[in-house]
Amino acid sequence: MLDKIFGSVYSTVAPVTFSVGPFLLSTFFSLLLGAFIGIVYTYRNTYTKSFVTSLALLPAIVQIVIMLVNGNLGTGVAVTGAFSLVRFRSAPGSAKEIAFIFMSMAVGLATGTGYIGFAVLFTLLMCTAYMLFTLIKFGEPKRDLTERELRITIPESLDYTDVFDDLFAKYTDKCELVRVKTSNLGSLYKLEYLITLKDVALEKQFIDELRCRNGNLEITCGKVSDRGSMYMEEL
């Protein structure tokens, strides 16, 4: 019984052609499992309609590709080369988004080769694990409320190497300059620091003194982002 459930719906391992029945069955389960993955992704997570829709359609897309190249080495190499030319121009996704994309692709690979039972089992296991890890806050970092990302804009005439050292020593326990970037044709420098405040209540006073030192140019001070540092920010 189990062999029938988890066996391939195709009569041969490498068929040259496939019938409409197995194709419709595989496509149905691909769309069903893809929609289920999309619904699970929306659980306690920010999302867009386009991304969730893509998750729902991706298994069926991968499935038809696998069905078309199954058993044909030349076609498989050609499809691999065609996909290698695709360049995604959107911003890099988060680790969670990439994981769900790979999960949808894995489901498409399973249904495309006819292993619908394994596709269903895999989807249920992965989605259950995701929801469990989300509920128990697995891997969630312990946040230090005194840590801040600090961005300071200064004119090019101001030497940034030690201009704020006294203020950092007064208001912070730790300070690290992580990036320096020029802007406005080199007339401005944008400094980015990771700092640990001594007293959160003195944050406004700290910023006011920085404003007096940098000529009242732009200053941004906020919590450390989920990506861990400002290195991941788009230029």
Secondary structure as GFF3:
##gff-version 3
##sequence-region A 1 235
A	DSSP	alpha_helix	2	5	.	.	.	ID=ss1
A	DSSP	alpha_helix	20	41	.	.	.	ID=ss2
A	DSSP	alpha_helix	49	69	.	.	.	ID=ss3
A	DSSP	alpha_helix	73	84	.	.	.	ID=ss4
A	DSSP	alpha_helix	95	112	.	.	.	ID=ss5
A	DSSP	alpha_helix	116	135	.	.	.	ID=ss6
A	DSSP	beta_strand	147	155	.	.	.	ID=ss7
A	DSSP	alpha_helix	165	171	.	.	.	ID=ss8
A	DSSP	beta_strand	172	183	.	.	.	ID=ss9
A	DSSP	beta_strand	188	197	.	.	.	ID=ss10
A	DSSP	three_ten_helix	200	202	.	.	.	ID=ss11
A	DSSP	alpha_helix	203	213	.	.	.	ID=ss12
A	DSSP	beta_strand	219	222	.	.	.	ID=ss13
A	DSSP	three_ten_helix	230	232	.	.	.	ID=ss14
###
